[in-house]
């Protein structure tokens, strides 16, 4: 079912993991979720430690990057570990000197640079627009990129899709839905999954039935 945060909803597959991001409560949230999942599926017990480390790190990185929501995929640990995450952040587009930039999709696309891979295995990025059902036009980048690790100088090569969805009533802020996975060999299937998840994004009007208590913006 949809999980609501900061005036929006986003739906992820039922097998994904969703939990609290706040530093004071996230570890306990992960532990409780793991305990419930292991009770429902005892086969997960042998992977409890691996799952716990991945989920806690994903939550910590998401919080440090400014995200207000995270959903994680983590499965098939007895063969190839398949992990991915989707985060939502409420961000403003600004220049280096702090000047606000327009947040409409056309302006965002104009300010994003596509990148061609010089040779096989190199990073690449495509820039486009997409229509989010019931929400409207949004700017998007997707590709294989080297992503900075929060709080570290290292980067991690990842399948990455970022969708910039304009905020109602704001001309300088967007909801950034960022989905990523380090399993670059499965880039195309992950792009399909990320697109499907992002397509469920919906805004909620303050006070609407089922809306989050904190409005967007």
N, C-alpha and C positions, 0 to 999 in steps of 0.2 A: 504494500500500500504506500501511497505518497508520504514522504517525510518532509515536514514543513520547517523552514528556517527563515527568519528575517523577512517575512512577507512573500515567500515564494515556495513552490513545491517542486520536487524532483523525484522521479520514480526510477529506482534501480532494480535489477533482477532480484528475486527473493533469496537467491543464494549469496548475495553480496552482504557486506558487513557495514552497518551504519552505527555511529556512536558519537558521544559527546567529545568536543574538541578542547574544552577548557582545561588548562593545566592542573587545576585542583581536583578534577573529577574524571579526566579521560582514562587514566590507568584503571581505575575501579570500573568504569563503564566497559572497557575492553574485557576485563576479567569476568564481569557478570555475563557479558555477551558470549564469551568463550565457554563459560560453564553451561549456559543454556544450550548452545549449539552441540557441545560434547554430549550432554544428556540426551538430546534429540538424535544424535548420530555418534555412537560410541567409537566408530572407526576414526574419528578426528582426534581421539585422545592422544595417540602417539605423535601427532603433529602440533599439540597444544603449545609447546615452547616456541616452535618456529612461527606459528601463526601469531602468537602473542607479541614476539619481537617485531614482526612485520607491521602489525596493526598499530602498535604503540609508536613505532618510528614514523609511519605514515601520518598518524594524528599529530605528532610533534612537528613534523615538517610542514604540514598543512597550516597549523596554527601560526608557526613562525613566518609563513609566507602571507599571512593576513586572511586566510580563508575563514568563512563562517559555516561551512558544511563540508563533510567528506563522506564518500561511500567507497568501499574497497572490495575488490574481487580477489580471492585467494583460494585456490583449489588445485587438485591434482598434484599434491606434494609427493606422492609415492612414485611419480614418473618425472615429468617436467613441471617444475613449479610455475604456475600461471598466476601472475599478480598484476593488478591494475588499480587505479584509483581515479575518482572524479571529485574535484573540489569546486566550490562556488565562492567567489570573492566579490565584494562590492568595491569597485575601484574608479578613480577618476583619471582621465588622460591629461597629462601635463607635460610642458616642455621642461628643459633642464633648469630654467630660471623660475619655474613654478607657475607659468601662465597656463590657464586652463585651455584645453583643446576641445573642439566639437566632438561629441560622442555619437553622432549619427553614423550608420554603417558605411556610407560612401566616404566620409572623411577618414574613418578608421582604416578602411581598405587602402585609401590613398597614402596613408602614412606607414603601411606595412610593406615589407620587402620580400617578394618571393626569392627562393634560392634554388638553383639547379645543382644537382650532384655532379661534380667534375669527373668522378669515376665511380664504379660500383662500390658500394659500402660507405660512400660519403654521406654527410647530412644533406637534407633538402627540405624545402618548405613551399607549400602552395598557399595562395591567398585568394579568397573568394567570398561570396555572400550566400547565406542560406535563409530559408523561410522557416521560422519556428511556428508550428501550428498554434493558433489562438494568441500568439505573442507578437509576431511580425518579423521583419527583416533583421538579420544580424550579420556582422562581419565574422569571418572565420579564417584561421590558419591551421594547417595540418601538415605533418611530415615526420621525418626522423631528425631529431635535434639533440644537441648536447645541452642538458638542463643543469643549471647551477644547483648544488646541494645547499639548502638553507643553513647558514652559520658555518659554511665551509668553503674552501677555495676550489674544491674539486667539482667536476661535472660528471653527469651520468648520461649515457646515450639512451634515448627513449623514443618510443612512439608517442607523439604529442598532438593533441587537437585542442585548440583554444577558440571558444566562441564568445564574441563580445555582444551582449544583448542590451540594447538601450533601456535605461530605467525610466518608467513613466514619470513625467513631470520634471525630469532633469535633463539638462543639455550638456552636462560635463561628466556624467557618471554612467557606468555600465555594470551589469552583472557579468563577470568573467567566469565561464564554465570551462575549466581546464581538466582534460582527461589524459592520462598517461600510463604507459607500461614500459618496463625495461626489456620485455620480450620482443625485440625488434624483428625477429624472424616471422612473427605473426602480425606484422603491421596491418595488412589489408583487413583481416578479420576484426582486429581491434578497432580500426576506423569505422567499420560497420556498427560495432557495439557502441562505441563512443557517440556516433551520430544518433543512434536509437535512444540512448540515455538522455543526451542533450535535448532531443526533440520533445521530451516530456516536461521540460522546464515551463512553469507557468507562474505568473505574478498573482498575488492575492491582494485584493483591496483591503485596507485597514478596516477591521470590524466585520469583514465578510465571514460567513459561516466556514469554520475550519481553518481560518487564517491564523498565521502565527501572531503571537502577542506583540512582537516588535515589527513595525512596518518597514518595507524596503526604503532605503535612503536615509 
